[in-house]
Amino acid sequence: MGDSSAAYIRVVQHLIEKCLLFNMTKEECMVALSKHADIIPVITSTVWNELEKENKEFFEVYWRNRSEMNSSCTLQVMMAGDDE
């Protein structure tokens, strides 16, 4: 792999890390990077998959936290509906 290819992958990785800060799914990240950074979705997907392989523990916690956040939001919406 050439220096420019490695640099490009590092940029994609950095952008994925930004997506993770916003609690995005892989699909949301693929759409965002395609739209805002002209990154081909298959590139984002491939780099994301490699990050998941290399950082299993991080992603286990990440997905668990996302699930808990979604459950909490759903509960809040349901409770707000009861107030009406």
C-alpha positions in Angstrom: 0.0 0.0 0.0 1.4 3.4 -0.9 1.8 6.3 1.5 -1.2 8.1 -0.1 -3.4 5.1 0.4 -2.4 4.7 4.0 -2.9 8.4 4.6 -6.4 8.2 3.0 -7.3 5.2 5.3 -6.1 7.2 8.3 -8.4 10.1 7.3 -11.3 7.7 6.9 -10.5 6.2 10.3 -10.4 9.7 11.9 -13.7 10.6 10.4 -15.3 7.4 11.6 -14.0 8.2 15.1 -15.8 11.6 14.8 -19.0 9.6 13.8 -18.6 7.5 16.9 -18.5 10.6 19.1 -22.0 11.4 17.7 -23.1 7.8 18.5 -23.8 7.0 14.9 -24.3 3.5 13.5 -22.1 2.2 10.7 -24.8 2.9 8.2 -25.3 6.5 9.5 -21.6 7.0 9.3 -21.4 5.6 5.8 -24.2 8.1 4.7 -22.6 11.0 6.5 -19.1 10.4 5.1 -20.4 9.9 1.6 -22.5 13.1 1.7 -20.0 15.4 3.5 -16.6 14.0 2.6 -17.1 12.1 -0.7 -16.0 8.9 0.9 -17.3 5.8 -1.0 -19.5 3.9 1.4 -17.7 0.6 0.8 -14.4 2.2 2.0 -16.1 3.5 5.2 -17.6 0.0 5.8 -14.3 -1.7 5.3 -12.4 0.6 7.6 -15.2 0.4 10.2 -15.1 -3.4 10.1 -11.4 -3.4 10.6 -11.8 -1.0 13.5 -14.4 -3.4 15.1 -12.0 -6.4 14.7 -9.1 -4.5 16.2 -11.2 -2.9 19.1 -13.7 -5.6 20.0 -14.0 -4.5 23.7 -14.6 -0.9 22.7 -17.3 -1.8 20.2 -19.0 -4.2 22.7 -19.4 -1.3 25.1 -20.3 1.1 22.3 -23.1 -1.0 21.1 -24.4 -1.8 24.6 -24.4 2.0 25.4 -26.2 2.8 22.2 -28.8 0.1 23.0 -29.3 1.5 26.5 -29.6 5.0 25.1 -32.2 3.9 22.6 -34.2 2.1 25.3 -34.1 5.2 27.5 -35.3 7.4 24.7 -38.1 5.0 23.8 -39.2 4.9 27.5 -39.2 8.7 27.7 -41.3 9.0 24.5 -43.8 6.4 25.9 -44.0 8.2 29.2 -44.5 11.6 27.5 -47.3 10.0 25.5 -49.0 9.0 28.7 -49.1 12.7 29.8 -51.3 13.7 26.9 
